[in-house]
Amino acid sequence: MDYPNDQAPGAPIRSGVPEHGRIPKYYAVKAQVAVLIDELGEGGLLPTERDLAERYEVARETVRQALRELLLEGRLRRQGRGTVVAGPKLEQPLSLASYTEGVRRQGRWPGRTLISLDRFPCPPALAAETGLERGEPVWHMERVLLADDERVGLESTYVAVARVPRLDSEFTPDSSFYAYLHDRLGIAFGDADERIETVLATPREALLIGTPPALPMLLIHRVSRDTAGQPLERVRTLYRGDRFSFTTHLGTARN
């Protein structure tokens, strides 16, 4: 197979077209709309489904399927009754850096909206996963993640009350929890175990984030420890699959 000279390294080989050359009609429309997206640029208003169907001489349902995939991929977004070209995805590093740092590095303004802050005895499953004592008081803090006032995720944090006894009175919910631990309490992160998977949001989660339930989400589970190896936090974070990508740097192992 000849490798196309203009093939971008991160793009699908042969633009996803099989060697036999037969592709679904909606995919051909999707490729044409993708070119139009590049021409319009971020914030550009896409023509209506009717106009696109006439332009490409296909049924409106074919156009609808093509747009549905482009919406799920984050190339487009709904705005009012129209559809516009979306901006680039937010790149979040897979590291112990906070969400705040990752968003700020891309020139966006991070924020959070507090949904709930509750205190209860540590249940057995949480104790087994984190190393916390069963029945000891723990906080659960749930917050919607924002980037330039756009809802982009949902974060659920569990932490022992003994580590942050005044979380309910001296922590500002729309600020960085990591900065609070480090700057106010002198607690530094040592290491963490992290797992990433793709899921669909529950109806409640979709409502809080402001997305359709069918939109794929990136789910990150993290269990963190301090520099002494003691349990620090257990976090469950949903990120919008159409607005986020994750990056990391890999090095060779040393014996």
C-alpha positions as CSV (number, residue, x, y, z in Angstrom):
1,M,0.0,0.0,0.0
2,D,1.3,3.4,-0.9
3,Y,1.6,5.8,2.0
4,P,0.0,9.2,1.1
5,N,2.5,12.0,1.1
6,D,0.1,14.4,2.8
7,Q,-0.9,11.8,5.5
8,A,-0.8,13.5,8.9
9,P,1.0,11.2,11.5
10,G,-2.1,11.2,13.8
11,A,-4.7,10.7,11.1
12,P,-6.3,7.4,10.1
13,I,-4.3,5.7,7.3
14,R,-5.8,6.3,3.9
15,S,-8.3,8.6,5.7
16,G,-10.1,5.5,6.9
17,V,-11.0,4.4,3.3
18,P,-10.7,0.6,2.8
19,E,-8.4,-0.7,0.1
20,H,-11.4,-1.8,-2.0
21,G,-12.5,1.8,-2.0
22,R,-16.2,1.2,-0.9
23,I,-17.3,3.4,2.0
24,P,-20.7,4.3,3.5
25,K,-22.3,7.3,2.0
26,Y,-22.4,9.1,5.3
27,Y,-18.6,8.7,5.7
28,A,-18.0,10.4,2.4
29,V,-20.2,13.3,3.5
30,K,-18.4,13.4,6.8
31,A,-15.0,13.8,5.0
32,Q,-16.4,16.6,2.9
33,V,-17.9,18.4,6.0
34,A,-14.5,18.0,7.7
35,V,-12.9,20.0,4.9
36,L,-15.6,22.6,5.3
37,I,-14.9,22.7,9.1
38,D,-11.2,23.5,8.4
39,E,-12.2,26.3,6.0
40,L,-14.7,27.9,8.4
41,G,-12.4,27.8,11.5
42,E,-13.2,27.8,15.2
43,G,-16.6,29.4,15.8
44,G,-17.7,29.2,12.2
45,L,-21.4,28.6,11.6
46,L,-22.1,25.4,9.7
47,P,-24.8,25.4,7.0
48,T,-28.1,23.8,7.9
49,E,-28.7,20.0,7.4
50,R,-31.0,21.0,4.5
51,D,-28.3,23.1,2.8
52,L,-25.6,20.4,3.3
53,A,-27.9,17.7,1.9
54,E,-28.5,19.8,-1.2
55,R,-24.8,20.7,-1.5
56,Y,-23.7,17.0,-1.4
57,E,-26.8,15.6,-3.1
58,V,-27.7,13.2,-0.3
59,A,-30.6,12.6,2.1
60,R,-30.8,14.7,5.2
61,E,-30.5,11.5,7.4
62,T,-27.1,10.9,5.7
63,V,-26.0,14.4,6.7
64,R,-27.4,13.9,10.2
65,Q,-25.3,10.8,10.7
66,A,-22.2,12.5,9.5
67,L,-22.8,15.5,11.8
68,R,-23.5,13.2,14.7
69,E,-20.1,11.6,14.5
70,L,-18.4,15.0,14.1
71,L,-20.2,16.2,17.2
72,L,-19.1,13.1,19.2
73,E,-15.5,13.6,18.0
74,G,-15.6,17.2,19.2
75,R,-15.1,18.8,15.8
76,L,-18.5,20.5,16.1
77,R,-20.7,21.8,18.9
78,R,-24.3,22.9,19.2
79,Q,-24.9,26.6,19.8
80,G,-28.5,27.7,20.2
81,R,-30.3,26.2,17.2
82,G,-27.2,26.1,15.1
83,T,-24.0,24.1,14.8
84,V,-20.5,25.7,15.0
85,V,-16.9,24.6,14.6
86,A,-15.5,23.6,18.0
87,G,-12.1,24.7,19.3
88,P,-9.2,22.3,19.9
89,K,-9.5,19.8,22.7
90,L,-8.1,20.5,26.1
91,E,-4.9,18.5,26.7
92,Q,-4.7,17.2,30.2
93,P,-1.3,15.7,31.3
94,L,-1.3,12.3,33.0
95,S,0.7,13.4,36.0
96,L,0.3,14.6,39.6
97,A,-0.3,18.1,38.3
98,S,-3.7,19.5,39.1
99,Y,-6.6,20.1,36.6
100,T,-6.0,23.8,37.2
101,E,-2.4,23.7,36.0
102,G,-3.3,21.7,32.9
103,V,-6.1,24.1,31.8
104,R,-4.1,27.2,32.5
105,R,-1.2,26.0,30.4
106,Q,-3.5,26.2,27.4
107,G,-4.6,29.7,28.0
108,R,-8.0,28.7,29.4
109,W,-9.5,29.8,32.8
110,P,-10.2,26.8,35.1
111,G,-13.1,26.8,37.5
112,R,-15.3,24.5,39.5
113,T,-18.9,24.5,40.8
114,L,-19.5,22.7,44.1
115,I,-22.4,20.2,43.9
116,S,-22.1,18.7,47.4
117,L,-19.7,18.3,50.3
118,D,-20.6,15.5,52.8
119,R,-19.0,13.8,55.7
120,F,-19.7,10.1,56.6
121,P,-17.9,7.0,58.0
122,C,-15.5,5.4,55.5
123,P,-17.3,2.4,53.9
124,P,-15.5,-1.0,53.6
125,A,-15.0,-0.7,49.8
126,L,-13.3,2.7,50.1
127,A,-11.2,1.5,53.0
128,A,-10.0,-1.6,51.0
129,E,-9.1,0.5,48.0
130,T,-7.3,3.4,49.7
131,G,-5.9,2.0,52.9
132,L,-8.0,4.3,55.0
133,E,-9.4,2.9,58.3
134,R,-12.9,1.4,58.0
135,G,-15.4,3.7,59.7
136,E,-13.1,6.7,60.1
137,P,-14.7,10.0,59.0
138,V,-14.2,10.9,55.4
139,W,-15.2,13.9,53.2
140,H,-16.8,13.4,49.8
141,M,-16.7,16.5,47.6
142,E,-18.4,16.6,44.2
143,R,-17.7,19.5,41.7
144,V,-18.4,20.3,38.1
145,L,-15.2,21.2,36.2
146,L,-15.2,24.3,34.1
147,A,-12.9,25.8,31.4
148,D,-13.8,29.4,30.5
149,D,-17.2,28.8,32.1
150,E,-17.9,25.8,29.9
151,R,-18.8,22.6,31.8
152,V,-16.3,20.0,30.8
153,G,-16.3,17.3,33.5
154,L,-17.4,16.1,36.9
155,E,-15.0,15.4,39.8
156,S,-15.7,13.3,42.9
157,T,-13.1,13.4,45.7
158,Y,-12.8,11.3,48.9
159,V,-10.4,12.3,51.6
160,A,-10.0,11.5,55.3
161,V,-11.3,14.2,57.6
162,A,-8.2,13.8,59.7
163,R,-6.1,15.1,56.8
164,V,-8.3,18.1,56.1
165,P,-10.4,18.7,59.2
166,R,-11.6,22.2,58.1
167,L,-12.4,21.5,54.5
168,D,-15.9,22.7,54.9
169,S,-14.9,26.0,56.4
170,E,-11.6,27.2,55.0
171,F,-11.4,25.7,51.5
172,T,-12.8,27.7,48.6
173,P,-14.7,25.1,46.4
174,D,-14.0,26.8,43.1
175,S,-10.2,26.7,43.7
176,S,-7.6,23.9,43.3
177,F,-7.7,21.2,46.0
178,Y,-4.1,20.4,45.3
179,A,-3.0,23.9,45.9
180,Y,-5.0,24.0,49.2
181,L,-3.2,20.8,50.4
182,H,0.2,22.1,49.5
183,D,0.0,25.8,50.3
184,R,-2.3,25.7,53.3
185,L,-1.6,22.4,54.9
186,G,1.9,21.6,53.7
187,I,0.9,18.2,52.2
188,A,2.7,17.1,49.2
189,F,1.7,14.3,46.7
190,G,4.1,11.4,46.5
191,D,2.6,8.9,44.0
192,A,-0.7,7.7,42.7
193,D,-2.3,4.7,40.9
194,E,-4.5,5.8,38.0
195,R,-6.9,3.9,35.6
196,I,-8.6,5.3,32.5
197,E,-11.6,3.9,30.7
198,T,-14.3,5.0,28.3
199,V,-17.9,5.1,29.7
200,L,-21.2,6.8,29.1
201,A,-22.4,9.3,31.7
202,T,-25.4,8.4,33.8
203,P,-28.5,10.6,33.4
204,R,-27.6,12.5,36.5
205,E,-24.0,13.0,35.4
206,A,-25.0,14.1,31.9
207,L,-27.4,16.6,33.4
208,L,-24.7,18.1,35.7
209,I,-22.2,18.3,32.9
210,G,-24.8,19.5,30.3
211,T,-24.2,16.8,27.7
212,P,-26.4,14.2,26.0
213,P,-26.3,10.8,27.7
214,A,-24.9,9.2,24.5
215,L,-21.7,11.3,24.5
216,P,-18.7,9.1,25.4
217,M,-16.8,10.1,28.5
218,L,-13.2,9.5,29.7
219,L,-13.3,8.2,33.2
220,I,-10.2,8.5,35.4
221,H,-9.9,6.7,38.8
222,R,-7.0,7.8,40.9
223,V,-5.8,6.8,44.4
224,S,-3.1,9.2,45.7
225,R,-0.6,9.0,48.5
226,D,1.6,11.6,50.2
227,T,5.4,11.5,50.2
228,A,5.4,9.2,53.2
229,G,3.2,6.7,51.4
230,Q,0.1,7.4,53.5
231,P,-3.4,7.5,51.8
232,L,-4.4,10.9,50.7
233,E,-7.3,10.9,48.3
234,R,-9.5,8.8,46.0
235,V,-10.8,10.6,42.9
236,R,-13.3,9.7,40.3
237,T,-13.3,12.2,37.4
238,L,-15.4,12.2,34.2
239,Y,-14.1,14.3,31.3
240,R,-16.1,15.0,28.2
241,G,-14.7,12.8,25.4
242,D,-15.4,15.5,22.8
243,R,-13.4,18.2,24.8
244,F,-10.4,16.3,26.2
245,S,-7.4,14.4,25.3
246,F,-4.6,13.1,27.6
247,T,-0.9,13.3,27.2
248,T,2.1,11.7,29.0
249,H,5.8,11.3,28.5
250,L,7.3,7.8,28.4
251,G,10.9,7.0,29.2
252,T,12.9,3.8,29.0
253,A,13.0,1.7,32.2
254,R,16.4,1.6,34.0
255,N,17.7,-1.5,35.7
